[in-house]
Every structure is written in C-alpha cells, then in structure tokens.
Amino acid sequence: MKLMFAIVNNDDSHSVSTALMNNGFQATKLASTGGFLMSGNTTFLLCIEDSRVDDVINVIKEHSHKRKQFVPNAASYGAGGYTSFPVEVSVGGATIFVSNIERFEKL
C-alpha cells in the first residue's frame, strides 16, 4: 500500500476531486496554503494499492494545469515604499508525494 499526498491548486481542486471519484478513488481533502505565493491549495490524501499509483497520478495530471500569474516583485518592498513591478510566475499543476504505508484501516 502507498500513501499519496497530492497538492493541487484550488482552481483545479473540484476537477481533480470529481475525476478521482469517477475513477473509483477515495480521497480526503484538506485545505492548505502554498508557502511561496500564500495562495490556496487543496491537499488530497489517498491510500492506494501499489499497482494503482500510476493511475492516480495520470488522473491528477490530466485535471491539474499549470498557468501563468503576475505577482508583485519581492524586491519592490523596499524602505522607499511599495512600487509594483509584477513578475510572471508559473502556478498550478500538482505536487505529489508517495510513501510506503505499513497499515491502513477504514473503520
């Protein structure tokens, strides 16, 4: 068994959740916040048979998309006040962690 943590942008959360459910995967959803942009994410927790890990990854990959977003440049927060020089960054997609699990029970 594997424990999967999939961190997905909130813009893709509903689509990923629906696709996982439609493909027979049960997941627990947790609200989370990214450290860089402090934007909303959803973290999905799934306990999956080893043979189905790639299936889950493919579902998530199909339903979470990268996009561009403009954010204020950190260098613009100086002692001289705030000057807005936005920088384009890539957001979205998914970050997935897979680890072994010794025991899983659903009570």
Secondary structure as GFF3:
##gff-version 3
##sequence-region A 1 107
A	DSSP	beta_strand	2	9	.	.	.	ID=ss1
A	DSSP	alpha_helix	10	22	.	.	.	ID=ss2
A	DSSP	beta_strand	28	33	.	.	.	ID=ss3
A	DSSP	beta_strand	40	48	.	.	.	ID=ss4
A	DSSP	three_ten_helix	50	52	.	.	.	ID=ss5
A	DSSP	alpha_helix	53	63	.	.	.	ID=ss6
A	DSSP	beta_strand	66	72	.	.	.	ID=ss7
A	DSSP	three_ten_helix	74	76	.	.	.	ID=ss8
A	DSSP	beta_strand	77	78	.	.	.	ID=ss9
A	DSSP	beta_strand	81	82	.	.	.	ID=ss10
A	DSSP	beta_strand	86	92	.	.	.	ID=ss11
A	DSSP	beta_strand	94	100	.	.	.	ID=ss12
###
